[in-house]
């Protein structure tokens, strides 16, 4: 039995594939839905043993390493960080997932949670597995980030239930910007659910992509993120309206106080005369 090991990591929100491709002498204008493949020849000189190793770089911030050890992964990330600034500060792998393709004539072909078992490797297997894994870890990253923001919102809602609105305009602006960022990312991830180009010309590749997408719940998870981001925007809108109303009340009270002061001054002047 032969095993092909995959490790997908979500490192950032965006990677400039064209910049990396140019560095490796690849003359191709990459579109959003495409990935950059760096094979043994491209990786020569970066890691000592290149046998069977390759990586897939995706524009939405994920990289999939094939048959690479942990130290080799970190070396490759460090090298790419010299080319792409978004990778320069990566020191840990916080969002990752592992998968493998097992090639065996003695086992029944199957798609499991942690492995694809097949009697022989097809040309599309690595690309499809890598693509689905890359999307899955990117969604992991977004899910965790949006849940953190939801926790922050819950604290504010708790204060609001007690009759206090402690959110400043600056906090509201930052929160709204973060939520809008999630909304923008969600749109991007919806675009990612488009099938890879190979699936349009290869029915087996399309079938594998659909099965793996279902296994990793890509569509449902993306929809959940979209709904959560919409809910966050609604809550932020409520906070904004309350904050504006609070400022309006302060302004009205300020005007009333000024009028009272003016009346008092006029009365004092009349009394003095």
Buried (B, 14 or more C-beta within 10 A) or exposed (E): EEEBBBBBBBBBBEBBBBBBBEBEEBEEEBEEBBBBBBEEEBBEEBBEEBEEBBBBBBBBBBBBBBBBBEEBBBBBBBBBBEBBEBBEEBEEBEBBBEBBBBBBEEEEEEBEEEBBBBEEEBEBBBBBBBBBBBBBBBBBBBBEBBEEBBEEBEEBEEEBEEEEBEBEEEBBEEBBEBBBBBBEBBEBBBEBEEBBEBBEEBEBBBEBBBBBBEBBEBEEBBBBBBEBBBBBBEBBEEBBEBBEEEEEEEEEEEEEEEEEEEEEEEEEEEEEE
